[in-house]
């Protein structure tokens, strides 16, 4: 990930694929990933990410069918009480980072020339 920006509920990430990683969904290209209506996000060093989110569907960008992060936010914060419970947990995995995003929208993916 070469750039991350968050402003007014919009999270944008500039992702460049690794030419050495054959498993990359991005195939040696550069993409802008935009999440709108973001209510929470966090970034972890990939090696620090706990591997307990077994109900994740997807590749580089995944949607969590069940989520210990959402469970935590429901039980220990007022966030979901304030923004409503109609949210989704996505995660974006790169070689170096894991970005968790709680949002009411779907991510938009645009190839950058």
N, C-alpha and C positions, 0 to 999 in steps of 0.2 A: 504494500500500500504506500503510495507516494504522497498522498494528501488526504486529510480528513478535516471537514469544516462543519460546524453546527451553529445554526442561527435561527431563531424564531420557529422552532419545531421542525426544521429541515436539516437532515444530516446527509452530507454528500461526501463520497469517498472516491478518490482517483486510484484505480487499481490497474497495475501493470502485471501481466502474466510473466512467469519465470520460464524462459526458453528451455531450461533444463528439466522442468517438471512436466513430464508427459501426461500426468493425471489432471493437469489444470484445465478447468472448464473454459478458460479464456484464450487458450491457444496462441500465445505470443502476441497478444494484442493489448490495447489499453482501453479501459472502460470507465465511465462515470456511473456510479451506483448512487441513486438518490432515494432516500426514505423521507416521506413527508408525514406530517402529523405524528411526529416522534414524541413520546411522553417520557422515555427513559432510554439511555444508552450507556454502555460501558465497554472499555477496551482492555483486553488482557494481552500480555505477551503470550504467544501461542503455547510455550512450554509450561506456563503457569495455569493453563486452563484445565479444570477438573473434567474428566471424561465421564460424567454421569448423565448426560442428556441423551439417553438412548432412543427417544422418540422423535428424532430429527429427520425430516424428509428433505432431500435435495443434496446438491453437491457443494460448490463453493458458497452459494447462498442457500441457506436451509431454513425451513419453517419447522418449529418445534410443535409437535402434537400434544406433548405434555411438557411442563417446564418447572423445574425447581425454582428458577428465578421468578416466574409469575407467582408461584406459591408463596415465596418469600415476600414479594411486594404486597400480596393480598393480606398476609398474616401480620407483617411487621411495619407496614407504612400506611399512610392515608392516600397514597398516590392513586390507586385504582378506584378508591371511593370518590376521589375528586374528578377523575377523567372518565370514569365509566369502565365497565368490565369488557367491553367489546374491543379488545386489543389482541394483537398477535405478537409472538416472540420469534424473531428471525435472528439468525447468526450468519456472519460472513467470516469465512476462514481463509486466511492467507498463510504463506509459509512462516510469517513472523508474528501475526496478530490474530486474535479472535475478537470480533466486534459483535456484541449482543445489542439488539435493538427491540424495544417494545414500542409498537406503533399501531395506529388505527388504519393505516393504509398499506398498500403493497409496494415493494421496491420497484423502481424504474431503472432499467439498464440501458445505457447508450454507449455505442462504440465511439471512441475518440480517434479522429484521423491523425 
